């Protein structure tokens, strides 16, 4: 049987890289999107190949429509797309809203919201049975910031991710009868490079379980939602946050 084909947007680092590696171990062929760190993307590709899967790295800025289309088309070199994970995300430098630059707000919205919407559109154009696809499963990585607000640090990022939560709910209902499931995973404080120096140590004591999470713990949740074990789960946001 043909292996399922997964495209991971932002698959060269952090949660996206953990998802890609675990997917390779779980029987997927994986397209690893990256913006600038080709070496990191190739390390993820090598890990998938070592697990017995096929993988390729695809450079693309997924805040740009033309790059999004090129990335999705390139991913289909592995076969028809059956699964998609959107893990591209940036926060900008932490501050109050009244101190943030307009450029930072624009960049964060372009990656986290505008890009996410166009990526999801591209996935549905290829996967929905209404559009001639065979169906599949999609997971959008959002953030607990969307629920707690990001006060004093990243309110604009929180707002951008709250839009993704709404996107999951609405589009899941649109395509529920077209053999596509869409869910979100909302990580809390996770030990990845997205954080400014010192933030993990400062924030971790406020997490009820007493520590930051690991990217692999988020990846486990993502792979569950991608899998047939979650066949009746769509339009849901799964918190992976240590109760924060």
C-alpha positions, 0 to 999 in steps of 0.5 A: 500500500502507498504510504500517506503523504504529509506536508509539514509547514515549518518542518525544519525546527521545533514542533514541526521538526518533531512532527516530521520525525515522528511521522516518518517513524509512523509510516508517512512520507514527509515533505519538510518545508523551511524558510531559510535553514536548509541544513536543519531541514536536511537533518529532518529529511535524513531522520525520516529516510532513516525510519524507512520513509521518503522525504524531501525539503522544500524551501518556501516563505509561507507568508507568500501566496506564490511560495505556498502554491509552489511548496504544495506542488513540490510536496506532491512529488511524493504522491497525492497529499493526504495530510497537512500540518501547519507549524509555521509561526513567529512571535516578534520581540516581546513587549506591550502592545503600545510599544510594538512596531507596525512592522512586527505586527504585520510580519506576525499576522502574515505568517501566523494568520494570512499564511495559515489561511492560504495554506489551509486553502491550498490543502483543501483544494488538493484534498477535499473530495469536492475538489477531486481529492481523496480526503485526509487530515489536517492539523493547525498548530495554534497556541495557548496564547490565544486563550490567555491573551499574551499580556505584556509579551505577545498580544498581537501573536495571541490574536493571530493564533485566536484567528487560527482557532476560529479558522479550524472550527469554521473550515472543519464544518465546511468540509466535514462531508468531504472526507477531510478532518481539520483540528488544532493543537494548542501548545503551552510553554514548549521548550523550542527556539521560538522563545527569547533567552531566559523566557522558559526559565521565567515562565516555567514555574507558572505552569501547573505541572511545574515544567515546560513541555517538549516538542515530542509531546506536542508531536504525539498529539498531532500524530493522533489527530492525523491518524484514523484513531481520531476518525470522529474528531474534527473541529477540535482544539487539543490543548497540550499545555500542562494545564496552563 
